[in-house]
Amino acid sequence: MIKVSCVSKTYKVPKKTYKRSLKNIIIKPYTEVYAVNNISFNIEEGEIVGFVGLNGAGKTTTIKMLSGILTPTNGEITVLGYIPYKERREYTKKISVLMGQRSILFYDIPVIESLKFYKDVYELDNNEFKDRLDYLSGKLNLSSLLHIPVRKLSLGQRMKCEIVASILHNPKVIFLDEPTLGLDIISKQEILEFFRYLNQNFKTTIFLTTHDISDIDRFCKRIIIIDKGKIIYDGDINTIKERDKFKIVEITHTNSFDANNLITCNEYNLISKEEYKSKIRVKKDKLNEFIDFVLHENDILDININTISLEDILNGIYERSEHD
Ligand SMILES: Nc1ncnc2c1ncn2[C@@H]1O[C@H](COP(=O)(O)OP(=O)(O)OP(=O)(O)O)[C@@H](O)[C@H]1O
């Protein structure tokens, strides 16, 4: 379904030169930087895959290559048998790209007018359009919004309309780039549940990037982690959680307590420090020793031991990758 083999993308960026010479003016001094560096993965029909990484890791570049907007510098991509950047016209009728930061609706006119525009883009006939619109607007509960100009909608309402516009043509693959950005918890939940429904009922393949790791944790079974353009993990979310050797200990303390004093060796890492609360990552096999140590501190008022969240696991992975 989605096959990515040894794909790289480089961008040319101007070299930092402080001396202006005639040579620099005639031959522009560029250097090539890898946004994506030799990545490979396969995604089967009906999978939901979370694609995560820090800012600048290469997520958007990858989505742009998968959706045909960018051409890889090296390697091969096929999606649904299409080479995205070579067969864009036909290919875009089979997929959808939804970006939380970018609107595809026309701002000043009623939603329905934008949807009619996309009806023509996707070459749907009147019956197909009506059936699909009835179905989607019923499912997302937005029939009453169709005649309101986009600018008058709340972000959550607008996002639902964006979804309808981008999946009118019933795509087999959906690329989601930060689809829940800025939404409240209820709208987020509704939108992710809707995509889960599409996945379960129509085997729609979903490729999701977001900075909201709790979305990834709730929504995806498989995660691909990209770091500085390279894939550093591809597998089950539960495996990554089980593999993790740490627990998170949250301590409540008086304001005269300095959690930095606890960090006696690299078995303990201070994750966050507030006036009365500190969060520490502790190796599981050092937990007893750590608790024993903490219990003898008079300034510590309470201790909470938590299973490490996916977000904390990822932070640990990024930190370790930074030191490698
Ligand atoms: N047009 C461009 N020209 C030069 N460098 C670029 C260009 N687009 C992206 N890059 C660089 O490529 C790298 C990857 O960028 P990309 O936007 O794919 O990352 P990202 O993971 O999507 O980041 P974010 O989470 O911040 O959106 C970054 O170092 C970025 O500065």
The ligand as an ORCA input file, in Angstrom:
! r2SCAN-3c Opt
* xyz 0 1
  N      12.539     24.563      1.856
  C      13.531     24.264      2.701
  N      14.778     24.733      2.486
  C      15.787     24.413      3.327
  N      15.659     23.633      4.416
  C      14.428     23.142      4.685
  C      13.297     23.428      3.851
  N      12.216     22.809      4.367
  C      12.648     22.155      5.475
  N      13.962     22.347      5.654
  C      14.800     21.805      6.740
  O      14.637     20.387      6.720
  C      14.569     19.867      8.045
  C      13.276     19.090      8.217
  O      12.181     19.994      8.138
  P      10.661     19.508      8.281
  O       9.803     20.715      8.063
  O      10.418     18.332      7.420
  O      10.628     19.059      9.816
  P       9.381     18.731     10.747
  O       9.723     17.465     11.458
  O       8.122     18.734      9.973
  O       9.408     19.948     11.758
  P       8.166     20.696     12.521
  O       7.686     19.716     13.543
  O       8.844     21.874     13.133
  O       7.151     21.049     11.497
  C      14.705     21.058      8.972
  O      16.044     21.165      9.366
  C      14.302     22.230      8.105
  O      14.973     23.412      8.510
*
